Amino acid sequence: MKAPAIIFSAPGQVGIEDIVMPDPGPGEVQIHTRYSSISSGTEGWALHNRFTWAPTIYPCVPGYQRVGTVSALGADVVGLQEGDTVMATSGCWKTTPVPFWGAHAAVGNTAVGNVYPLPEGVDPVDAAAMVVIQVGYNAAYRAALQPGDWVVVYGDGVIGQFGAQAARSRGARTILVGHRDERLAAAAQHSADHALHDGPDTVEQIRALTGDMHVPVIIDTVQQRSCQESYLPLLRQGKGQIVYSGFSPEEPWASMTALHRLELTTHYIQGIQRDRMEATLALLAEQKLAMAPLVTHRVAIDQAQAMYRMIDERSEPFLGILFEW
């Protein structure tokens, strides 16, 4: 079978090509994609071979989050059937272009361990961004906190938005700090209790909102030294926690000395884990997490070059980017 896919053909080069998709192998299902969603940070780094945890192999099919319909079953598949609506992460096939991770394809095979049936009540648009939503879930559910605690999230991108949403699902009161007017407006409407512009008086604004109460948790999705320096005054000696959420290609980017002097607990969490993905899916079904209100670009795949160029150049405001197949 031939089907169109988004291709990274060389560093910085994006195109659309028909690729050959073999029949699903043992333990695999074939899925016809309805929606796939860009993870702008990771895919942007992969496009330019800057994702330092794994080199980009060109040409490749990028993306690790899509929703579609099971169209064929390989041998030994149980628990799934043709016609099921599912979310899938990595693709698996050996023809070229290879999957890196392979979600942005009209048809793709996926191992059943990376397939998640959608329960009743889950919006397919939300599920199409489930990996980046899980990153926010990971951050908010890693830290020790109690209902009513304050959580301050630094970063107004989708990871920050979902970190704030997930913290609210735990009963926390949330403040999101960022730089972009349109993203802060989205945060105030959909993700956080308060949204603030980052600036010289941000700590004072936060203290005014919290009544000078202890802030036990910072979720840092920015991961830059200047950002760390700006929020450290909010954390009490020996009691504060920082969750570093997302991926940064720069090393080093934080002061370990400052963390040590304040005796802060720091959390690092990454990767796709089935139990965390299923917990995220359950919160989507309960409508405690949502991508759909944050989608700024819902486009056909012939707009792929324009979308990745927009991400590179920051030529216009964006948050969620969804391809319709």
Secondary structure, 3 states (H helix, E strand, C coil): CEEEEEEEEECCEEEEEEEECCCCCCCEEEEEEEEEECCHHHHHHHHCCCCCCCCCCCCEEECCCEEEEEEEECCCCCCCCCCCEEEECCCCCCCCCEEEECCCECEEEEEHHHEEECCCCCCHHHHCCHHHHHHHHHHHHHCCCCCCCEEEEECCCHHHHHHHHHHHHCCCEEEEEECCHHHHHHHHHHHCCEEEECCCCHHHHHHHHHCCCCCCEEEECCCCHHHHHHHHHHCCCCCCEEEEECCCCCCCCCCHHHHHHCCCEEEEECCCCHHHHHHHHHHHHCCCCCCHHHEEEEEEHHHHHHHHHHHHHCCCCCCEEEEEC
